[in-house]
């Protein structure tokens, strides 16, 4: 069965998810919803993607620009099985009633509150247990990064507790009115940060505390993570698990010269479309193991890390017959995830 998918919102995440849908043999992108006739709309038009607007009034601005639209959001919802909502934070909850009335399955982003969907979602942690839900919320980029690490290590060793400090990018590259200019900002000033709370929407049993600061960069987030395992392990065992885990990329600074997020992005520019790095990057030399304690640095490309999970979530809400290993393999292959930049 080919699943018909619509994407509401064509910004940083939406356009990546939309293009990822076009690469899936079991999905068809029906169209995307845009409110403004900007360069993203022109890009969609150049790719032959059907454009829809939230309302007929919004379509007037497109007409003035000579950009053809196929209809409104309501029209799109009447043609799809699943809608992926990638609208700005909080807007998804406002859209939910329209989705429910149209009887379509729903995938939301981590900017929405957990109660917008039946469950929060992270492929490696709960794909099998949430299959068949009518709506899922793909957790945020930082939470996705933390959960990939935690669930990969938990599967092999068990994880008792997690403590993490997140150094967050101040803004995405296109955002010219956000982020600190010359400061390190407590984000938030109180502890724990919301990331721990978000992780627990997927792993409610986990003892986790997080803290975060925002810094003047746009490239990636950086986490320092300390995990207490259920048993002792060696550094070699931990590295072996990480090297074999899907969607985790080990990067050796001594082999590549990469010691920063800027160098990661620069390397990705040479081999990846839009320099996307959907994999969680773990800096190999930073991995330290002492008995049952593991410490490491990991980097999260906030613009693309949740894209594979969105594709898997579409399969989960449509009750695909694909199991966890199969969907991960198909999604990662279609998106060119190979755990290496070379």
C-alpha positions in Angstrom: 0.0 0.0 0.0 1.2 3.5 -0.9 0.6 6.0 1.9 -0.6 9.4 0.8 1.2 12.1 2.9 0.7 15.8 3.2 3.1 18.1 5.0 1.7 21.2 6.7 4.6 23.7 7.0 7.5 24.0 4.7 10.2 25.5 6.8 13.4 24.0 8.2 11.9 20.6 9.2 8.9 20.5 6.8 10.8 20.8 3.6 13.3 18.1 4.7 10.5 15.8 5.7 8.6 16.5 2.4 11.6 15.6 0.3 12.3 12.5 2.4 8.8 11.3 1.7 9.4 11.5 -2.0 12.3 9.1 -1.5 10.1 6.4 0.0 8.7 3.6 -2.2 5.8 3.1 0.2 4.8 6.8 0.3 3.6 9.5 -2.0 3.8 13.2 -1.2 0.5 14.8 -2.2 1.5 18.3 -1.3 2.7 20.8 1.2 1.1 23.8 2.9 2.7 27.2 2.8 1.3 30.5 4.2 3.6 32.9 2.4 4.9 33.0 -1.3 8.6 33.2 -0.3 11.7 31.5 -1.6 10.7 28.2 -0.1 7.4 28.3 -2.1 9.4 29.0 -5.2 11.7 26.0 -4.4 8.7 23.7 -3.9 7.3 24.9 -7.2 10.6 24.2 -9.0 10.5 20.6 -7.6 7.0 20.0 -8.9 5.6 19.8 -5.4 1.9 20.7 -5.1 1.4 23.8 -3.0 -1.6 24.4 -0.7 -2.4 27.4 1.5 -4.1 27.4 4.9 -7.0 29.4 3.6 -8.3 30.9 0.3 -7.3 34.3 1.5 -3.7 33.2 1.8 -3.8 32.0 -1.8 -4.3 35.6 -3.0 -0.7 36.5 -2.3 0.5 33.5 -4.2 -1.7 34.5 -7.2 -0.1 37.9 -7.2 3.4 36.3 -7.4 2.3 34.0 -10.2 2.7 30.9 -8.0 0.0 28.3 -8.6 -1.7 26.6 -5.6 -3.6 23.4 -5.7 -6.1 24.3 -3.0 -6.4 24.9 0.7 -5.3 22.8 3.7 -8.9 21.5 3.8 -8.5 20.3 0.3 -5.2 18.6 1.1 -6.6 16.8 4.1 -9.3 15.3 1.9 -6.6 13.7 -0.3 -4.2 12.2 2.3 -3.9 9.4 4.8 -1.4 11.2 7.0 -0.5 14.8 7.7 2.9 15.7 9.1 2.5 18.9 10.9 5.7 21.0 10.9 4.2 24.4 11.6 5.7 26.8 14.1 5.6 25.8 17.8 2.1 25.7 19.2 0.3 25.9 15.8 0.1 22.1 15.5 -2.2 22.0 18.5 -4.5 24.6 16.9 -4.5 22.5 13.7 -5.4 19.3 15.4 -9.1 19.8 15.3 -9.0 20.1 11.5 -7.0 16.9 11.3 -9.4 15.0 13.5 -12.4 16.2 11.6 -10.8 15.1 8.3 -10.1 11.7 9.9 -6.4 11.7 8.9 -3.5 10.2 10.9 -1.1 12.8 12.4 2.6 13.3 13.0 3.6 16.3 15.1 6.9 17.8 16.0 8.6 18.2 19.4 7.7 21.9 19.7 4.2 20.8 20.5 3.2 19.7 24.0 3.1 15.9 24.6 -0.7 15.8 24.9 -1.1 16.9 21.3 -0.7 13.2 20.3 -1.3 9.7 21.7 2.4 9.2 22.3 5.8 10.8 22.0 8.0 9.0 19.5 11.6 8.0 19.1 12.2 5.1 16.6 14.9 3.2 18.5 13.0 3.4 21.7 9.3 2.7 21.0 8.5 2.1 17.4 7.0 -1.3 18.0 5.0 -0.3 21.0 3.2 2.7 19.4 2.4 1.2 16.0 -1.2 1.8 15.3 -1.6 5.0 17.2 -3.6 7.6 15.3 -1.2 10.4 16.2 2.4 10.6 17.3 4.7 13.5 18.4 8.3 13.1 17.2 10.3 14.5 20.1 12.6 17.5 19.6 16.1 17.4 18.1 17.9 17.4 21.4 15.6 14.8 22.9 16.0 12.6 19.7 19.8 12.8 20.1 19.6 11.8 23.8 17.1 9.0 23.2 19.1 7.5 20.4 22.1 7.2 22.7 20.2 6.1 25.8 18.2 3.4 24.0 21.1 2.1 22.1 23.2 1.6 25.3 20.1 0.5 27.3 19.5 -2.4 24.9 23.0 -3.8 25.6 23.9 -2.7 29.2 20.8 -1.2 30.8 20.9 2.4 31.8 20.1 3.5 35.4 20.6 7.2 35.2 21.6 10.1 32.9 23.0 13.5 33.5 23.5 15.8 30.6 24.5 19.4 29.9 23.3 20.8 26.6 25.1 23.5 24.8 22.4 24.7 22.4 22.8 26.7 19.2 21.4 30.1 19.5 19.4 30.1 16.3 19.0 28.2 13.0 21.0 29.6 10.1 18.1 31.4 8.5 16.9 33.0 11.7 18.1 36.7 11.8 16.0 37.9 14.8 16.9 35.2 17.3 19.7 34.0 19.6 22.4 35.5 21.8 24.9 37.8 20.0 27.7 37.9 22.6 26.6 35.8 25.6 26.2 32.4 27.0 22.6 32.2 28.2 21.2 29.9 30.8 18.4 28.1 28.9 16.5 27.9 31.2 17.9 29.3 34.4 16.1 26.7 36.5 17.0 23.0 36.6 16.3 20.5 35.2 15.8 21.8 31.7 12.8 20.6 29.7 14.9 18.1 27.8 14.8 15.7 30.8 11.0 16.0 31.0 10.8 15.4 27.3 12.9 12.2 27.4 10.6 10.9 30.2 7.6 11.2 27.8 9.2 8.2 26.0 11.1 6.6 28.9 9.1 7.4 32.0 11.1 5.1 34.2 14.5 6.8 33.6 16.3 8.8 36.2 17.5 11.8 34.1 18.5 15.4 34.8 19.5 17.9 32.2 20.8 21.5 32.1 21.2 23.7 29.0 22.8 26.9 27.9 22.4 28.8 24.5 25.5 30.1 22.7 26.1 32.3 19.6 26.3 29.6 16.9 23.9 28.3 14.3 25.5 25.0 13.3 24.7 22.3 15.8 24.0 21.5 19.5 26.6 19.8 21.6 25.9 17.6 24.6 28.0 16.3 27.4 26.4 13.2 28.7 27.1 11.0 31.7 25.3 7.6 32.0 25.2 5.1 34.8 24.8 1.6 33.3 23.2 -1.4 35.0 26.5 -3.3 34.8 30.2 -2.5 34.4 31.5 -2.2 30.8 34.7 -1.6 29.0 35.4 1.3 26.7 35.8 -1.1 23.9 32.3 -2.6 24.5 30.7 0.8 24.6 32.4 1.8 21.4 31.4 -1.4 19.7 27.7 -0.9 20.6 27.8 2.7 19.4 29.5 1.7 16.1 26.8 -0.9 15.4 23.8 1.2 16.5 21.7 2.7 13.8 21.8 6.5 13.3 24.9 7.0 15.5 28.1 8.2 13.8 31.4 7.8 15.6 33.8 10.5 14.6 37.5 10.2 15.4 39.3 13.5 15.8 42.7 11.9 15.4 41.6 10.3 12.1 39.7 13.2 10.6 40.9 16.3 12.4 37.3 17.2 13.3 37.2 18.7 16.8 34.3 21.1 16.5 30.7 21.4 15.1 32.0 23.9 12.5 34.4 21.3 11.1 31.6 18.7 11.1 29.4 20.9 9.1 32.2 21.8 6.8 33.0 18.2 6.1 29.3 17.4 5.5 29.1 20.3 3.0 31.3 18.3 0.7 29.3 15.1 0.7 25.8 15.8 1.9 22.8 17.6 0.5 22.4 20.9 2.5 25.2 19.6 4.8 22.6 17.6 6.7 23.8 15.2 9.3 20.7 13.2 10.5 23.0 10.9 12.4 23.8 11.5 16.1 27.5 12.3 16.1 29.6 10.9 19.0 33.2 12.1 19.3 35.1 8.9 19.7 38.0 10.2 21.8 35.6 11.8 24.3 34.1 8.4 25.2 35.4 7.5 28.7 34.3 4.5 30.7 34.9 3.9 34.4 33.1 0.8 35.7 29.5 1.4 35.0 29.9 5.1 34.2 30.1 6.4 30.7 30.9 10.0 29.7 31.0 11.4 26.2 30.4 14.4 23.9 27.8 14.2 21.2 26.7 16.7 18.5 23.1 17.1 17.2 22.3 18.7 13.8 19.1 20.4 14.8 17.9 20.9 11.2 17.9 17.3 10.1 18.2 14.8 13.0 14.4 14.3 13.4 13.8 13.6 9.7 14.3 9.8 9.8 12.0 9.6 12.8 9.3 11.5 11.0 9.4 8.9 8.2 9.2 6.1 10.7 6.4 7.8 12.5 4.4 7.9 9.2 4.8 4.1 9.0 3.9 3.7 12.6 0.6 5.6 12.4 -0.4 3.8 9.3 0.3 0.4 10.9 2.9 -0.6 8.3 3.9 -4.2 8.3 7.5 -3.2 8.5 9.2 -4.0 11.8 11.8 -1.8 13.5 14.8 -3.2 11.8 13.1 -3.0 8.4 11.9 0.5 8.7 15.2 1.8 10.0 17.1 0.0 7.1 14.7 1.4 4.4 14.5 4.9 5.8 18.3 5.2 6.4 19.1 3.8 2.9 16.8 6.2 1.2 18.2 9.2 3.0 21.8 8.2 2.5 22.6 7.6 6.2 25.7 5.5 6.2 27.2 6.4 9.6 30.2 8.0 7.9 30.9 11.2 6.0 33.4 9.4 3.7 
